[in-house]
Amino acid sequence: MSTHWNDSQPIYWQLKEKTVAMILDGTLAEGEALPSVRTVASEFHLNPITVSKSYQALVDEGLVEKRRGLGMFVCEGARKSLVASERTKFLEEEWPAMVSRIEQLGLDLDDLIKTAVKKESDS
């Protein structure tokens, strides 16, 4: 996890988003324990309250569950739920802005896709 924090958003929110990204990319698997609040606070020089607030936001979203005496764990189905919500967010918020930018620049969507596929196959 990166230790670079952006001043435009609260740190607890950035930590939550980094944890969400780790669930999405499989770094944190369903059923796996999250690092303890103390460990994260110490490793990234954060106030434990900030880490707790981040973890609580994940609990509130149903992505993480508290297990008394054991810690915090990624919920079963968390990744599937995140993928669905992130797809919706992308299609409703990010994609229209991309399409608009593509049109502004006079780019052809088919050419962009071909370029992306070619770059991927070259890798």
Secondary structure, 3 states (H helix, E strand, C coil): CCCCCCCCCCHHHHHHHHHHHHHHCCCCCCCCECCCHHHHHHHHCCCHHHHHHHHHHHHHCCCEEEECCCEEEECCCHHHHHHHHHHHHHHHHHHHHHHHHHHHCCCCHHHHHHHHHHHHHHC
